[in-house]
Amino acid sequence: MIIVSNKLKAALKLGSEPAYKIAHQAKIDPCTLSKLICGIVKVKENDQRLIAVGQVLGISPQECFQEVDKK
């Protein structure tokens, strides 16, 4: 199962800009970003929405995702 990486979550929370501004720069809805980060919306492998957020934050596409075991 693919989820949002801890590195991307940390960059969003610790960054100097609010998450909604980063979402706008990545051209996605701030609510969608919130749902992706919280796990409400499932993340697909190579999800372009997260890759766009990663680009705004200076994170490579590979570092935007994390694999976890399904239980």
C-alpha positions as CSV (number, residue, x, y, z in Angstrom):
1,M,0.0,0.0,0.0
2,I,1.3,3.4,-0.9
3,I,1.0,6.4,1.4
4,V,2.3,10.0,1.7
5,S,5.9,9.9,2.9
6,N,6.8,11.3,6.4
7,K,9.3,13.6,4.7
8,L,6.5,15.3,2.6
9,K,4.3,15.6,5.7
10,A,7.1,17.1,7.7
11,A,8.0,19.5,5.0
12,L,4.4,20.7,4.8
13,K,4.1,21.1,8.6
14,L,7.5,22.7,9.2
15,G,7.6,24.9,6.1
16,S,7.4,28.7,6.2
17,E,4.2,28.8,4.1
18,P,0.8,27.4,5.0
19,A,-0.3,24.2,3.4
20,Y,-3.1,26.0,1.5
21,K,-0.7,28.2,-0.3
22,I,1.5,25.3,-1.2
23,A,-1.6,23.5,-2.6
24,H,-2.4,26.6,-4.7
25,Q,1.1,26.7,-6.0
26,A,0.9,23.0,-6.9
27,K,-2.5,23.7,-8.6
28,I,-4.5,21.4,-6.4
29,D,-7.4,22.2,-4.1
30,P,-6.3,22.7,-0.4
31,C,-9.0,20.3,0.7
32,T,-7.7,17.6,-1.6
33,L,-4.2,18.1,-0.2
34,S,-5.6,17.8,3.4
35,K,-7.5,14.6,2.5
36,L,-4.4,13.1,0.9
37,I,-2.2,13.9,3.9
38,C,-4.8,12.5,6.4
39,G,-5.3,9.4,4.4
40,I,-9.0,10.1,3.6
41,V,-8.3,9.9,-0.1
42,K,-6.1,6.9,-1.2
43,V,-2.8,7.7,-2.8
44,K,-2.0,6.1,-6.1
45,E,1.6,5.2,-7.1
46,N,3.1,8.2,-8.9
47,D,0.1,10.4,-8.0
48,Q,0.7,13.6,-9.9
49,R,-1.0,15.7,-7.2
50,L,1.6,14.7,-4.6
51,I,4.5,15.0,-7.1
52,A,3.4,18.6,-7.8
53,V,3.4,19.3,-4.0
54,G,6.8,17.8,-3.7
55,Q,8.1,20.0,-6.5
56,V,6.9,23.1,-4.7
57,L,8.6,21.9,-1.6
58,G,11.8,20.8,-3.4
59,I,11.2,17.0,-2.7
60,S,12.0,14.5,-5.4
61,P,9.0,12.4,-6.8
62,Q,10.5,9.2,-5.2
63,E,10.6,10.8,-1.8
64,C,6.9,11.8,-1.9
65,F,5.7,8.2,-1.4
66,Q,6.2,5.5,1.2
67,E,5.3,1.8,1.0
68,V,3.6,0.2,4.0
69,D,2.5,-3.3,4.6
70,K,-1.2,-4.0,4.5
71,K,-2.5,-5.6,7.7
